[in-house]
Amino acid sequence: MTATIDSIVTEATADLLKGVLFGGDFRQEHGSWRQLIATEPFRRPVDRTPDERLSLAYERLRILNSTLDSAAGTATDPRALAALHEWIGPVDPALTTVAGIHYNLFLGSLLDHDGDTRRDLSDFLRLRRIGTFLCTEVAHGNDAVAVETTATYDRARDGFVLHTPHSGAQKFMPNASPAGGPKTGLVAARLLADGADHGVFLFLVPLTDELRPLPGVRVRRLPARLGSPIDHCLTSFDQVFVEREALLGGEHGRVGDNREFSSAMGNRRRRFLISIGRVTVGKISMSACAVGAARATLAVAVRYGGHRYISGPRATQPVPVIAHRSHHGPLAEAMATVFAMSLLHRRALDRWEAQAGTGPGAATGRAEAERLVAVAKGWITWRARAVIVECRERCGAQALLENNGMADLVAGAEGVITAEGDNMAIHAKAAAEMLFAAPQAPQESTPDAAPGDLADPRFLGRLHAHVEDLWFARARARMSGARNDGPLDRWNAASGPALRGVEAHAHRQAAEAYADAVAGLPEGPARDRLAELQRLFALRWVDRNSGDLLAAGRLTIDQVDALPDVVERLIADVAAHLPTLIESFALPEEVLADWPIAGADYADAYDDPEAAWQTAAGTEGER
């Protein structure tokens, strides 16, 4: 087939936008994962039971592991872990879960603490034993610092005795069964020595062999959860002894050869946060997983909308359903959101990697980077759920069927919203930190605070900043005006607007990432497409906050009146290029082929080889 000028331009546009979504080194950072999910072992299974699908997830984990140059290298590379989640998330949510736990939470934590005790990790690197992570308990989720599983130092035997004191201290939801092979866990437990409580640390504990839990370890499968099957379990310990080397120690705490506990820090909460430092990389990975799932569902919805025909104004002229504004409008807005999610994810990842320095201000930089990772995780995963649900609705009943891929991703979005810190809890923590930070100079003091042009991205950026400032100012005012009944009452008075401030902060960060990306593209169609998405994303947020912006004198009445028409024009512009935009997602055709509604011949998936029309067709042929 001869390439036309239009097809060459479209391909070049999609390629430039792919660089926007995935960064400048697509082949190095993403190429191997993209290639892996296109191979036969990762094709979508048909008619398998939940247990068979769980077994398949662990089989795929071993295949994935066999492709790695270094499992340890992957576990210690946040960018590689994020890319892994971004690509396997839409293909197999169960695999994504067990891989994230093994490589990030388990192996990553071991390697982060390996300087204190050199361990033989070959069983875990070669997957002779699968790693899991046992932190939260039935009675302790987001307050994991309060876990009640104990690890009591036995001076005579020079080791620790792990014990679960009551039902509420059972470890909740780790994949701790023998499914997939022998398991070893990192167990968060309260270190008790000589009658003193030194806080929560991680301990390396073998849990099962190939068939059953080890002596003293009790593992019970939880009821089936929404979404892909995982061997989520309740796990408890009855006086289980482990050697002293099982403690993942370091400067934050260790038991030395003198059999005495020592720590360079007196704050037990700080010790715990160092122990579970891998949760931050987990938040980055959850964002990546959500971004990948949202892109996949949007690609399927756009393709299905293009080849699902319905009756047109004239019965003899059917039209694709996506021709209707009621159909392409939500997909165009979802596209603007998905690009924003991708850009904010990369912004948070880049800043997290950049904060690794040790110079002056490094601690402040790390705290700010961690907060951006947390804010991004909450905002991205919530937005992903909204996009996935919208795309599911646009595909109607077809998307409720498991074989069309979206049902698993709808449920998967719920999982990432809760994993690695429940979204509301981590946004509340960020809100408190930002609320008590020194307020910035009010936006009114800037010389260009007067209303500007809705077509000017710099003006839209100032509006984003004002909305953020406004909500935090309201939160501070509510806190100051609250009755002095205690810190919880003051926080409750301020938390509503403070959480709106965190949402506004996420929007501003995404908008700034959009602006940087547009500025980084050369003049041409790709920059035009990205600029349209940028403005649609920004103006939807401005529209939502137009009342406050009008009251503050940041918008004029005429601008507020004009907003709906401006947004509609942008929706039309974006909708016209949806097929090109989904090409920038770089999803392998092999993956899309696993979801029947992604293909124009989707109806063939429902053909019946023994139906009457088959016989009639054969009879007609004989005649």
C-alpha positions as CSV (number, residue, x, y, z in Angstrom):
1,M,0.0,0.0,0.0
2,T,1.4,3.4,-0.9
3,A,1.7,5.9,1.9
4,T,-0.1,9.1,1.4
5,I,0.9,12.6,2.7
6,D,-2.0,12.5,5.2
7,S,-0.9,9.0,6.5
8,I,2.7,10.2,6.9
9,V,1.6,13.3,8.8
10,T,-0.7,11.3,11.0
11,E,2.0,8.8,11.8
12,A,4.5,11.5,12.6
13,T,1.9,13.3,14.8
14,A,1.2,10.1,16.7
15,D,4.9,9.4,17.1
16,L,5.6,12.9,18.6
17,L,2.6,12.5,21.0
18,K,3.9,9.1,22.0
19,G,7.1,10.9,23.1
20,V,4.9,13.2,25.2
21,L,3.1,10.4,26.9
22,F,6.1,8.1,27.5
23,G,9.1,10.3,27.6
24,G,12.1,10.7,25.3
25,D,13.4,7.1,25.5
26,F,10.4,5.0,24.6
27,R,12.4,2.0,23.4
28,Q,14.7,1.8,26.4
29,E,12.1,2.5,29.1
30,H,9.0,0.9,27.6
31,G,9.9,-1.2,24.6
32,S,10.6,-4.5,26.4
33,W,7.3,-4.4,28.4
34,R,5.3,-3.5,25.3
35,Q,6.9,-6.4,23.4
36,L,6.3,-8.8,26.2
37,I,2.5,-8.2,26.4
38,A,2.3,-8.8,22.7
39,T,3.6,-12.4,23.0
40,E,1.4,-15.5,23.0
41,P,1.7,-16.3,26.8
42,F,0.0,-13.0,27.5
43,R,-3.0,-13.5,25.2
44,R,-6.3,-13.2,27.0
45,P,-7.5,-16.6,28.4
46,V,-10.9,-18.0,27.4
47,D,-13.3,-19.8,29.7
48,R,-11.0,-20.2,32.7
49,T,-12.1,-20.5,36.2
50,P,-10.9,-18.0,38.8
51,D,-8.4,-20.5,40.2
52,E,-7.1,-21.2,36.7
53,R,-6.7,-17.5,36.1
54,L,-4.8,-17.1,39.4
55,S,-2.5,-19.9,38.3
56,L,-2.0,-18.2,35.0
57,A,-1.0,-15.0,36.7
58,Y,1.8,-16.8,38.6
59,E,2.9,-18.6,35.4
60,R,3.1,-15.3,33.7
61,L,5.1,-13.9,36.6
62,R,7.7,-16.6,36.0
63,I,7.8,-15.9,32.2
64,L,8.2,-12.2,33.0
65,N,11.0,-12.9,35.4
66,S,12.8,-15.0,32.8
67,T,13.0,-12.1,30.5
68,L,14.7,-9.7,32.9
69,D,18.4,-9.0,32.7
70,S,18.4,-8.5,36.4
71,A,15.4,-8.9,38.8
72,A,17.4,-7.0,41.4
73,G,18.0,-4.2,38.9
74,T,14.3,-4.0,38.1
75,A,13.3,-4.0,41.8
76,T,15.6,-1.0,42.5
77,D,14.6,1.0,39.5
78,P,11.4,3.1,40.1
79,R,11.2,4.0,36.4
80,A,11.4,0.3,35.3
81,L,8.8,-0.7,37.9
82,A,6.4,2.1,36.8
83,A,6.8,1.1,33.2
84,L,6.1,-2.5,34.1
85,H,2.8,-1.6,35.8
86,E,1.9,0.8,32.9
87,W,1.9,-2.0,30.3
88,I,0.9,-5.2,32.2
89,G,-1.9,-3.4,34.1
90,P,-4.4,-3.4,31.2
91,V,-3.5,-6.9,30.2
92,D,-3.6,-8.9,33.5
93,P,-4.5,-7.0,36.7
94,A,-3.8,-10.2,38.8
95,L,-0.3,-10.4,37.4
96,T,0.2,-6.7,38.0
97,T,-0.7,-7.2,41.7
98,V,1.6,-10.1,42.4
99,A,4.4,-8.7,40.3
100,G,4.2,-5.3,42.1
101,I,4.3,-7.0,45.5
102,H,7.2,-9.3,44.6
103,Y,9.4,-6.8,42.9
104,N,8.7,-3.6,44.6
105,L,7.4,-4.2,48.2
106,F,9.3,-7.5,48.8
107,L,12.5,-7.5,46.8
108,G,12.8,-3.7,46.8
109,S,12.5,-3.6,50.6
110,L,15.1,-6.4,51.0
111,L,17.6,-4.7,48.7
112,D,17.0,-1.3,50.3
113,H,18.0,-2.8,53.7
114,D,20.7,-5.2,52.3
115,G,23.6,-3.0,53.5
116,D,23.0,-4.1,57.1
117,T,22.8,-7.9,56.5
118,R,24.0,-9.6,53.4
119,R,21.3,-12.2,52.5
120,D,21.2,-14.9,49.8
121,L,18.4,-13.6,47.6
122,S,18.8,-16.1,44.8
123,D,15.5,-18.0,45.7
124,F,13.6,-14.7,45.3
125,L,15.5,-13.5,42.3
126,R,14.9,-16.8,40.4
127,L,11.3,-17.2,41.8
128,R,12.0,-20.4,43.6
129,R,10.1,-18.6,46.3
130,I,7.6,-15.8,45.7
131,G,7.7,-12.8,47.9
132,T,4.7,-11.1,49.5
133,F,4.2,-8.2,52.0
134,L,2.3,-8.4,55.2
135,C,1.7,-5.0,56.7
136,T,-1.9,-4.0,57.3
137,E,-4.1,-5.9,59.7
138,V,-7.8,-6.4,60.1
139,A,-7.9,-3.6,62.6
140,H,-5.1,-1.4,61.2
141,G,-5.2,-0.2,57.6
142,N,-4.1,3.3,57.0
143,D,-2.8,3.5,60.6
144,A,-0.3,0.6,60.0
145,V,2.1,2.3,62.4
146,A,-0.3,0.9,65.1
147,V,-0.1,-2.8,64.0
148,E,-0.2,-5.3,66.8
149,T,1.6,-8.3,65.5
150,T,4.7,-8.7,67.8
151,A,8.2,-9.8,67.2
152,T,9.7,-10.4,70.6
153,Y,13.5,-10.7,70.8
154,D,14.6,-14.0,72.4
155,R,18.0,-13.2,73.8
156,A,18.8,-16.9,74.5
157,R,18.2,-18.0,71.0
158,D,19.3,-14.7,69.4
159,G,16.2,-14.4,67.3
160,F,12.6,-13.1,67.2
161,V,9.3,-14.8,68.1
162,L,6.4,-13.6,65.9
163,H,3.0,-13.8,67.4
164,T,-0.6,-12.6,66.5
165,P,-2.2,-11.6,69.8
166,H,-5.9,-11.4,68.7
167,S,-8.2,-11.5,65.7
168,G,-7.8,-7.8,64.8
169,A,-4.0,-8.3,64.5
170,Q,-4.3,-10.9,61.6
171,K,-2.5,-9.7,58.5
172,F,-5.2,-8.6,56.1
173,M,-5.1,-9.4,52.3
174,P,-1.6,-10.4,51.5
175,N,-1.3,-13.1,48.7
176,A,0.1,-15.5,51.3
177,S,-1.3,-18.9,50.1
178,P,0.8,-21.6,48.4
179,A,-0.9,-20.7,45.1
180,G,1.8,-20.2,42.5
181,G,4.5,-21.7,44.6
182,P,6.2,-21.4,48.0
183,K,5.8,-18.0,49.6
184,T,8.0,-15.9,51.9
185,G,6.8,-12.6,53.4
186,L,8.1,-9.4,54.8
187,V,6.0,-9.0,58.0
188,A,5.5,-5.7,59.7
189,A,5.6,-6.4,63.5
190,R,6.2,-4.5,66.7
191,L,9.8,-5.2,67.9
192,L,9.8,-5.9,71.6
193,A,13.1,-6.3,73.4
194,D,13.7,-6.5,77.2
195,G,10.2,-5.2,77.8
196,A,10.5,-2.2,75.6
197,D,8.5,-1.4,72.5
198,H,10.9,-0.1,69.8
199,G,8.2,0.4,67.1
200,V,7.3,-1.5,63.9
201,F,9.9,-3.1,61.7
202,L,9.9,-5.6,58.8
203,F,10.9,-9.3,59.3
204,L,11.7,-11.9,56.7
205,V,9.5,-14.9,57.4
206,P,9.0,-18.1,55.3
207,L,5.2,-18.7,55.1
208,T,4.4,-21.8,53.0
209,D,6.0,-24.6,51.1
210,E,4.5,-25.8,47.8
211,L,1.4,-27.2,49.5
212,R,0.6,-25.7,52.9
213,P,1.6,-23.1,55.5
214,L,4.7,-23.8,57.6
215,P,4.4,-24.7,61.3
216,G,3.0,-21.8,63.4
217,V,1.7,-19.9,60.3
218,R,-2.0,-19.9,59.7
219,V,-3.3,-18.8,56.3
220,R,-6.9,-18.6,55.3
221,R,-8.3,-17.4,52.0
222,L,-10.5,-14.3,52.1
223,P,-13.8,-14.3,50.2
224,A,-13.5,-13.5,46.5
225,R,-13.0,-9.8,45.9
226,L,-14.3,-7.6,43.1
227,G,-12.1,-8.0,40.0
228,S,-9.3,-10.3,39.0
229,P,-8.7,-13.4,41.2
230,I,-5.9,-13.0,43.7
231,D,-5.1,-15.3,46.6
232,H,-5.8,-12.7,49.3
233,C,-5.6,-14.1,52.7
234,L,-5.8,-13.6,56.4
235,T,-2.4,-14.6,58.0
236,S,-1.5,-15.1,61.6
237,F,1.4,-16.4,63.6
238,D,1.6,-18.6,66.7
239,Q,5.1,-18.2,68.3
240,V,7.0,-18.4,65.0
241,F,10.8,-18.2,65.6
242,V,13.1,-16.5,63.0
243,E,16.8,-15.8,63.3
244,R,18.1,-12.3,64.2
245,E,19.1,-11.7,60.6
246,A,15.4,-11.8,59.7
247,L,15.1,-8.2,60.9
248,L,15.4,-5.7,58.1
249,G,17.5,-3.3,60.1
250,G,19.7,-0.3,59.5
251,E,20.4,3.1,61.0
252,H,16.8,3.3,62.0
253,G,17.2,0.3,64.2
254,R,19.0,-3.0,64.6
255,V,19.9,-5.7,67.2
256,G,23.7,-6.0,67.1
257,D,26.1,-8.8,67.9
258,N,26.0,-7.7,71.5
259,R,22.3,-8.6,71.4
260,E,21.2,-5.1,72.2
261,F,18.8,-2.9,70.3
262,S,20.2,0.4,69.0
263,S,18.8,3.2,66.7
264,A,20.1,6.4,65.4
265,M,16.6,7.9,65.7
266,G,14.3,8.1,68.7
267,N,11.0,8.6,66.8
268,R,9.3,5.3,66.4
269,R,7.0,6.6,63.7
270,R,10.0,7.7,61.7
271,R,11.6,4.2,62.1
272,F,8.4,2.7,60.7
273,L,8.3,5.0,57.7
274,I,11.8,4.1,56.8
275,S,10.9,0.4,57.0
276,I,8.1,0.8,54.6
277,G,9.7,3.4,52.3
278,R,8.9,1.2,49.3
279,V,5.3,2.3,49.6
280,T,6.2,5.6,47.8
281,V,7.4,3.7,44.8
282,G,4.3,1.6,45.1
283,K,2.2,4.8,44.8
284,I,4.1,5.7,41.6
285,S,3.4,2.2,40.3
286,M,-0.3,2.4,41.1
287,S,-0.5,5.7,39.2
288,A,1.2,4.0,36.2
289,C,-1.2,1.1,36.4
290,A,-4.2,3.5,36.4
291,V,-2.8,5.5,33.4
292,G,-2.2,2.3,31.4
293,A,-5.7,1.0,32.1
294,A,-7.4,4.3,31.3
295,R,-5.5,4.5,28.0
296,A,-6.5,1.0,27.0
297,T,-10.2,1.4,27.8
298,L,-10.3,4.8,25.9
299,A,-8.6,3.2,22.9
300,V,-11.2,0.4,22.8
301,A,-14.1,2.8,23.3
302,V,-12.9,5.1,20.4
303,R,-12.4,2.2,18.1
304,Y,-15.7,0.6,19.0
305,G,-17.5,3.9,18.5
306,G,-16.1,4.1,15.0
307,H,-17.4,0.8,13.8
308,R,-20.6,0.4,15.8
309,Y,-23.2,1.7,13.3
310,I,-26.7,2.9,14.2
311,S,-29.5,4.3,12.2
312,G,-28.9,7.8,10.9
313,P,-31.3,10.7,10.2
314,R,-32.3,8.6,7.1
315,A,-32.8,4.9,7.6
316,T,-30.8,4.1,4.5
317,Q,-27.7,6.0,5.8
318,P,-26.4,4.4,9.1
319,V,-23.8,6.4,11.0
320,P,-21.1,5.3,13.5
321,V,-22.2,6.0,17.0
322,I,-19.2,8.2,17.6
323,A,-20.6,10.7,15.1
324,H,-23.0,11.9,17.8
325,R,-21.9,14.7,20.2
326,S,-23.4,12.8,23.1
327,H,-20.9,10.0,22.3
328,H,-17.7,11.7,21.1
329,G,-18.0,14.5,23.6
330,P,-17.3,12.4,26.7
331,L,-14.5,10.6,24.9
332,A,-12.9,13.8,23.8
333,E,-12.9,15.0,27.4
334,A,-11.6,11.7,28.6
335,M,-8.7,12.1,26.1
336,A,-7.8,15.4,27.6
337,T,-7.9,13.8,31.1
338,V,-5.8,10.8,30.1
339,F,-3.0,13.0,28.7
340,A,-3.2,15.0,31.9
341,M,-2.9,11.8,33.9
342,S,0.1,10.6,31.9
343,L,1.9,14.0,32.2
344,L,1.3,14.3,35.9
345,H,2.5,10.7,36.5
346,R,5.8,11.5,34.6
347,R,6.1,14.8,36.5
348,A,5.8,13.0,39.9
349,L,8.2,10.2,38.8
350,D,10.8,12.7,37.5
351,R,10.7,14.7,40.7
352,W,10.9,11.6,42.9
353,E,14.0,10.4,41.0
354,A,15.6,13.9,41.2
355,Q,15.2,14.1,45.0
356,A,17.8,11.4,45.6
357,G,20.5,14.0,46.4
358,T,22.0,14.6,49.8
359,G,23.0,18.3,49.6
360,P,21.4,21.3,51.5
361,G,17.6,21.2,51.2
362,A,17.6,17.5,50.2
363,A,15.2,16.6,53.0
364,T,12.8,19.3,52.1
365,G,13.0,18.3,48.4
366,R,12.3,14.7,49.3
367,A,9.2,15.6,51.4
368,E,7.8,17.7,48.6
369,A,8.5,15.0,46.0
370,E,6.8,12.4,48.2
371,R,3.8,14.6,48.6
372,L,3.5,15.1,44.9
373,V,3.7,11.4,44.4
374,A,0.9,10.9,46.9
375,V,-1.3,13.7,45.4
376,A,-0.7,12.4,41.9
377,K,-1.6,8.8,43.0
378,G,-4.9,9.9,44.4
379,W,-5.9,12.2,41.6
380,I,-4.8,9.9,38.8
381,T,-6.5,6.8,40.1
382,W,-9.7,8.7,40.8
383,R,-9.6,10.1,37.3
384,A,-8.8,6.7,35.9
385,R,-11.9,5.3,37.4
386,A,-14.0,8.1,35.9
387,V,-12.5,7.6,32.5
388,I,-12.9,3.8,32.6
389,V,-16.5,3.9,33.7
390,E,-17.3,6.5,31.0
391,C,-15.7,4.3,28.4
392,R,-17.6,1.3,29.6
393,E,-20.9,3.2,29.4
394,R,-20.1,4.3,25.8
395,C,-19.6,0.7,24.8
396,G,-22.9,-0.4,26.4
397,A,-23.6,-4.0,27.3
398,Q,-20.7,-5.3,25.3
399,A,-18.3,-3.8,27.8
400,L,-19.9,-5.6,30.7
401,L,-18.8,-9.0,29.2
402,E,-15.6,-10.3,30.6
403,N,-14.1,-11.2,27.2
404,N,-14.2,-7.5,26.1
405,G,-11.6,-6.5,28.8
406,M,-13.3,-3.6,30.5
407,A,-15.0,-5.4,33.3
408,D,-11.7,-6.3,34.9
409,L,-10.3,-2.8,34.5
410,V,-13.4,-1.2,36.2
411,A,-12.8,-3.4,39.2
412,G,-9.0,-2.9,38.9
413,A,-9.5,0.9,39.3
414,E,-11.1,0.3,42.6
415,G,-8.1,-1.7,43.7
416,V,-5.5,0.9,42.9
417,I,-7.6,3.6,44.6
418,T,-7.1,1.7,47.8
419,A,-3.7,0.1,47.3
420,E,-0.5,1.7,48.8
421,G,-2.5,4.1,50.9
422,D,-6.2,4.8,50.5
423,N,-6.7,7.9,48.3
424,M,-8.7,9.9,50.9
425,A,-6.2,9.2,53.6
426,I,-3.2,10.2,51.6
427,H,-4.9,13.3,50.2
428,A,-5.9,14.2,53.8
429,K,-2.3,13.9,54.9
430,A,-1.2,16.1,51.9
431,A,-3.9,18.6,52.7
432,A,-2.7,18.9,56.3
433,E,0.9,19.4,55.3
434,M,0.0,22.0,52.7
435,L,-2.4,23.7,55.1
436,F,0.2,24.3,57.7
437,A,2.9,25.3,55.3
438,A,3.7,29.0,55.0
439,P,1.0,30.5,52.7
440,Q,2.3,32.0,49.5
441,A,1.9,35.6,48.5
442,P,-1.7,36.2,47.4
443,Q,-2.2,36.2,43.7
444,E,-3.7,39.6,43.8
445,S,-0.3,41.1,44.4
446,T,0.9,40.1,40.9
447,P,0.7,42.8,38.2
448,D,-1.1,40.6,35.7
449,A,-3.9,39.4,38.0
450,A,-6.7,41.1,35.9
451,P,-8.8,39.0,33.5
452,G,-6.8,37.9,30.5
453,D,-7.6,35.9,27.3
454,L,-9.2,32.4,27.6
455,A,-6.9,31.4,24.7
456,D,-3.8,32.3,26.6
457,P,-2.3,29.2,28.5
458,R,-0.4,31.6,30.9
459,F,-3.7,33.2,31.9
460,L,-5.3,29.8,32.4
461,G,-2.3,28.8,34.5
462,R,-2.9,31.9,36.8
463,L,-6.5,30.9,37.2
464,H,-5.5,27.4,38.3
465,A,-3.1,28.9,40.9
466,H,-5.8,31.2,42.2
467,V,-8.3,28.4,42.7
468,E,-5.7,26.5,44.7
469,D,-4.9,29.5,46.8
470,L,-8.6,30.2,47.3
471,W,-9.4,26.8,48.8
472,F,-6.4,26.8,51.1
473,A,-7.3,30.3,52.3
474,R,-10.8,29.1,53.0
475,A,-9.4,26.2,54.9
476,R,-7.2,28.4,57.1
477,A,-10.1,30.7,57.8
478,R,-12.3,27.9,58.8
479,M,-9.6,26.5,61.1
480,S,-9.0,29.9,62.7
481,G,-12.8,30.4,63.2
482,A,-13.4,26.9,64.6
483,R,-14.3,26.5,68.3
484,N,-11.2,25.6,70.3
485,D,-12.4,22.1,71.1
486,G,-9.2,20.4,70.1
487,P,-7.1,19.6,67.0
488,L,-9.6,17.1,65.6
489,D,-12.4,19.7,65.6
490,R,-10.2,22.3,64.0
491,W,-9.1,19.8,61.4
492,N,-12.7,18.8,60.7
493,A,-13.6,22.4,60.2
494,A,-10.8,22.9,57.6
495,S,-10.6,19.5,55.9
496,G,-13.4,20.0,53.3
497,P,-11.8,23.1,51.6
498,A,-8.3,21.8,52.3
499,L,-9.1,18.6,50.3
500,R,-10.5,20.8,47.5
501,G,-7.2,22.6,47.7
502,V,-5.3,19.4,47.1
503,E,-7.5,18.6,44.1
504,A,-6.8,22.1,42.8
505,H,-3.1,21.5,43.4
506,A,-3.2,18.3,41.3
507,H,-5.0,20.1,38.5
508,R,-2.4,22.9,38.6
509,Q,0.5,20.4,38.5
510,A,-1.1,18.6,35.5
511,A,-1.8,21.9,33.7
512,E,1.9,23.0,34.2
513,A,3.1,19.6,32.9
514,Y,0.8,20.1,29.8
515,A,2.3,23.6,29.2
516,D,5.8,22.2,29.4
517,A,4.9,19.4,27.0
518,V,3.4,21.8,24.5
519,A,6.4,24.1,24.6
520,G,8.7,21.1,24.0
521,L,7.0,20.2,20.7
522,P,8.0,21.7,17.3
523,E,5.4,23.8,15.4
524,G,3.0,21.5,13.5
525,P,0.1,19.1,13.9
526,A,1.3,17.3,17.0
527,R,1.7,20.6,18.9
528,D,-1.7,21.7,17.7
529,R,-3.3,18.5,18.9
530,L,-1.7,18.7,22.3
531,A,-2.5,22.4,22.7
532,E,-6.2,21.6,22.0
533,L,-6.1,18.9,24.7
534,Q,-4.3,21.3,27.1
535,R,-6.9,24.0,26.6
536,L,-9.9,21.6,26.9
537,F,-8.5,20.2,30.2
538,A,-7.8,23.7,31.6
539,L,-11.1,25.3,30.6
540,R,-13.1,22.4,32.0
541,W,-11.5,23.2,35.4
542,V,-12.0,26.9,35.0
543,D,-15.6,26.3,34.1
544,R,-16.2,24.3,37.2
545,N,-14.7,27.1,39.3
546,S,-16.1,30.0,37.3
547,G,-18.3,31.3,40.1
548,D,-15.4,31.8,42.4
549,L,-13.2,33.2,39.7
550,L,-15.9,35.7,38.7
551,A,-16.4,36.8,42.3
552,A,-12.7,37.3,42.7
553,G,-12.5,39.5,39.5
554,R,-10.4,36.9,37.7
555,L,-13.0,36.4,35.0
556,T,-15.5,38.8,33.4
557,I,-19.2,38.1,32.9
558,D,-18.6,37.9,29.2
559,Q,-15.9,35.2,29.7
560,V,-18.1,33.1,31.9
561,D,-20.9,33.4,29.3
562,A,-18.4,32.4,26.5
563,L,-17.0,29.4,28.3
564,P,-19.6,26.8,27.2
565,D,-19.1,27.7,23.5
566,V,-15.3,27.7,23.8
567,V,-15.4,24.3,25.4
568,E,-17.8,22.9,22.7
569,R,-15.5,24.1,19.9
570,L,-12.5,22.4,21.6
571,I,-14.5,19.2,22.0
572,A,-15.2,19.2,18.3
573,D,-11.5,19.8,17.5
574,V,-10.3,17.0,19.7
575,A,-13.0,14.6,18.6
576,A,-12.0,15.0,15.0
577,H,-8.6,13.6,15.8
578,L,-9.4,10.8,18.3
579,P,-8.1,8.0,16.1
580,T,-4.8,9.7,15.7
581,L,-4.6,10.4,19.4
582,I,-5.2,6.7,20.4
583,E,-2.4,5.7,18.0
584,S,0.0,7.6,20.3
585,F,-0.9,5.1,23.0
586,A,1.2,2.6,21.1
587,L,-0.9,-0.4,22.2
588,P,0.1,-3.6,20.4
589,E,-2.5,-4.8,17.9
590,E,-2.1,-8.3,19.5
591,V,-3.5,-6.9,22.8
592,L,-6.3,-5.0,21.2
593,A,-7.2,-8.2,19.2
594,D,-7.9,-9.9,22.5
595,W,-10.9,-7.6,23.1
596,P,-13.5,-8.3,20.3
597,I,-15.1,-4.9,20.4
598,A,-11.8,-3.2,19.5
599,G,-12.1,-4.7,16.0
600,A,-14.5,-3.8,13.2
601,D,-15.5,-7.5,12.9
602,Y,-16.5,-7.7,16.6
603,A,-19.9,-9.2,15.7
604,D,-18.1,-12.3,14.4
605,A,-17.1,-13.2,18.0
606,Y,-20.8,-14.1,18.5
607,D,-21.3,-16.2,15.3
608,D,-22.8,-19.6,15.8
609,P,-21.3,-22.3,13.5
610,E,-24.3,-24.6,14.1
611,A,-27.0,-22.0,13.6
612,A,-29.6,-22.1,10.9
613,W,-28.1,-19.3,8.9
614,Q,-24.9,-21.4,8.5
615,T,-26.9,-24.3,7.1
616,A,-28.9,-22.0,4.8
617,A,-25.7,-20.4,3.5
618,G,-24.3,-23.9,2.7
619,T,-27.5,-24.9,1.0
620,E,-27.6,-21.7,-1.1
621,G,-24.0,-22.5,-2.1
622,E,-24.9,-26.0,-3.3
623,R,-27.7,-24.6,-5.4
